[in-house]
Amino acid sequence: MNAYESARHYFETAAAVMDLSPNMKKLLMTPEREVKVQVALKLDNGEIATFVGYRMQHNSARGPMKGGLRYHHEVDAEEVLALASLMTWKTAVVDIPYGGAKGGISVAPKTLSESELELMTRKFVDELQDVIGPDKDIPAPDMGTNAQVMAWIVNQYEKYHGFNPACVTGKPLELHGADGREEATGRGVGLLTEVMLKKFDRTLADATIALQGFGNVGSHAARYLSDNGGKVVAISDISGACYDSGGIDIAAALAHVKQHRSLEGFDAEKRISNEELLALDVDVLIPAALGGVLTEENAGDVRAKYIVEAANGPVLPEADEIFRKREIPVLPDILANAGGVTVSYLEWVQNRQYFKWDLDRTRAELARTLTASFDKMWQLATEKHIPLRTAAYLMGIGRVGRSTVLAGI
Amino acid sequence: MLTEDLTALQIFTGLGPDAASRICASLRTLEFSADDLILNEGESVQALWIILEGRCVVSRSCDVSQQRVLAELKPGDVFGEMSFVRRAPHSASIRAVTDVKVCSYRRSEFLDLLKDDPEAAWRVTSNIADVLAERLRRMDTWVCEIMERPDAEDRRNEWETFRSAVYTNWNF
């Protein structure tokens, strides 16, 4: 199953539990607007490059639409649309007043120079500026984009609309970004792992954890988990995985990556493959890199007692079914990695208040929001005897549904 | 009407010249203005009607809307064939959309033809059967389409059903 099919599958599963009629399902799944634009620019060598950019605006029943912009060579309309619908349910699950959107450009950003990247971003904003904005649709960083790209977006948007930092989130701190935004997704993953363990009468102090992916999400999750007593026994990146039965020194790993840009050469008890990491005998497995890493083929090999989906869609529906039968709880992506969008919301709030919060306030709000959402999801899953993922979707669809019926169509 | 014009119509195709001229002579031509009701649902007139000029609509009363248009008929099309074969009230009404010229062939004329020229009568019957078979085929397609849709009643209430579900079972 691809991203679109997975998103559709999980929506359909929840819709069946809710007994939604086909017309209501169509109303909830059909995007409000699909934007597809040409992004053409002259490269540094004089060559003309033409890319295709997308912004899929899925649903605004609960507020302005929110979702990342990704620069990746595999970006296509179907995938972006699937991710846009995930954002609708995600913002509803954590109950922030947003709808869902997603966008991107089909481009390999590493093939462009910094000035080409800037020019491409500005051209993209020229095409999108009348459909995005603080009250319409608020982009954020995603795969292949970062705070610098957001800074270019704000600057270009403001050329049309005047001072307006709330038009995107994930901005640099110097340009109205929020303290705590960068760590937010990983911190949320760590925090929710801790909250979930508590529900099973476990604590971080007695848990072993394997983390796949040591990028922004994985590294901040690792830091939170180890700072709070968890034993992270394995971490990985594109260079492979490191294993240490006594627990990896996360501070040392972070310093190594900062210096060498990868885990290559990091001193650990042993090196293992990414595939071996997924099958480690640990308490918690956290896939924080790519989608689709846990499949029908390898789900049977997983020995972890709990899975936390830090990446988007790392557990494919076939694997999800295997974990359900094996009674391995899966904390679903639409809540597990919602820390990012939650702090994006807090950044937007600060921008609109013209008031900067300190890091403690942001962290406290993040913890409150995620814990409350987790508790609701847990209660629903227990009451209805359904998996956590289905419960999260029910919360999301229920909240979007109530806004839809109240406002009318 | 000329006999060659008559045999060009689907319902009288394949007839010999004698039978064709006999039927031609027995046809009655009638004219209607736009919006005139030509046949009324529920009435019973045993005749076959053929449109010569203009257009008509076939409609019937449903419980949801007053009248539902089922089809539009053009020159050469036939109506009244169900009541013609078997005495029964007309299943639908026919109304002129434009000024319309039709001819009618009464069942009594057909019964006389059956006595005198059974082969010609068989030909007409076979042509009527063709028309009915074609309509039945179209009906089968409709039935399939309708069966694939959710129940019409449920569809009319789905907004209310959804509203009550999100505020009861799925309110959290």
Chai-1 contact restraints between the chains, C-beta under 6 A:
chainA,res_idxA,chainB,res_idxB,connection_type,confidence,min_distance_angstrom,max_distance_angstrom,comment,restraint_id
A,M18,B,W170,contact,1.0,0.0,6.0,A-B,restraint_1
A,S21,B,P150,contact,1.0,0.0,6.0,A-B,restraint_2
A,S21,B,E158,contact,1.0,0.0,6.0,A-B,restraint_3
A,N23,B,E158,contact,1.0,0.0,6.0,A-B,restraint_4
A,M24,B,E158,contact,1.0,0.0,6.0,A-B,restraint_5
A,M24,B,F162,contact,1.0,0.0,6.0,A-B,restraint_6
A,L380,B,F172,contact,1.0,0.0,6.0,A-B,restraint_7
A,G398,B,V166,contact,1.0,0.0,6.0,A-B,restraint_8
A,G398,B,W170,contact,1.0,0.0,6.0,A-B,restraint_9
A,G401,B,V166,contact,1.0,0.0,6.0,A-B,restraint_10
A,R402,B,V166,contact,1.0,0.0,6.0,A-B,restraint_11
A,V405,B,R163,contact,1.0,0.0,6.0,A-B,restraint_12
